[in-house]
C-alpha cells in the first residue's frame, strides 16, 4: 500500500507544527521520519493515522494507494499504530492483547474465535513470543512488551504500519537488538511502514529511505547513504552524526581553509566572504610531523582508545576543538602523547554557504 501526503500543514494556536509537507512512500517501503524535537515528525505521523486533522486546504490530500482518506477517521483507515510506551492492556494476557483488535470488530467482519486465536498465535510466533501467550504484560521485559504491541498492530492486517518512537523507552542494547529484528521482520512481511525516531543511528540502520525533518518541513529525503554522505544542507550535515566545523574565507573567487584551496559550494557566489567546512571525525587523519601537504596544526588534548576506534581530541591553533576517529592500527602506529603538536589533514570535506543559525 503506497502512502502519499500532499500540501499538509498543521498549526496549534500560533505554533506551526507542519508547513506544506509533501511526501510519497512506496508500497512495501520502510521509511524513517528523523528530526529533532519539534520538527513535526510525530504530528505528520498522527495525521497519516487520522489521529490529527491537517489544516483545511483544498490542495491537502492523504492518499492510501491513490485514494484520498483525508476525510476518514482513524477507524476507517486500517492502520496499525505502535506507541512508545506499549499501551498494552495490563489485565489481559499476551494472547488477549494481540487478539483484541479482531475481537472488537463488528460482528459481520469478526473472524471466529478459533480463527482469531490461530491468527494471534501465528503473530506471536512471528515476533518470537509464542511461548509467552499466557503471560501478562507485567511479566515481560520492555523489549518483549514492545514486540507484543507490534503483533497487536499487525493482527488487524493494516494497510500501513505507523511506529512512534517504539524503542525510545528501552536501554541501548535492547534497542539495538529490536532494530535488527524489526528490519528482518519487515523484509519478511513487507508492510508499508513509517517509523518516527530522533535517533540518527536507528534511522540509518533500519530504513529504506530517511526523511529528515526540520522546522515543520522536510529538509531532505534519500537513502541512508545519500543523507549521510551527501547532505543537502548544513542542518542535515550537522544533525547526522558528529562533525567538525571550520571557517573558510573567500578570496578572488576561491574558497580557502588556511592555505588549502576548496571547491566553491553550490549557490555561493564569488562575492561571498565566508564558507563553512564540515568534516566528520573519521574523515580526518593525523601526522606527527609536517610533510609538506596542507594541514592544520593542533595539540592533542585527550585520547580514548576504548572501542573499535580511537577517539582523539585536539585543540586547533584558533582555539577550536577538533575530533578525530582513528582506526586502532593507525593510532597504535602514531603513539600520540597528550600535549604534543600534530598536523591534521582532511580526507574529505563538505563546503556550505553559511546559514544564519549556523554562524560561527
Secondary structure, DSSP 4 states (H G I P E B T S, - for coil): --EEEEEEEEEETTEEEEEEEEEEE-TT-EEEEE--TTSSHHHHHHHHHTSSPPPP-TT-EEEETTEE-TTS-GGGS-EEEE-TT----TTSBHHHHHHHHHHTS-GGGPPPHHHHHHHHHHHHHHTT-GGGTT-BGGGS-HHHHHHHHHHHHHHT--SEEEEESTTTTS-HHHHHHHHHHHHHHHHHH--EEEEEES-HHHHHHH-SEEEEEETTEEEEEE-HHHHHHS-SSHHHHHHSS--EEEEEEEETTEEEETTEEEPPPTT--TT--EEEEEE-GGGEEEESS--SS--EEEEEEEEE--SSEEEEEEEETTS-EEEEEEEHHHHHHH---TT-EEEEEES--EEEPPPGGG--
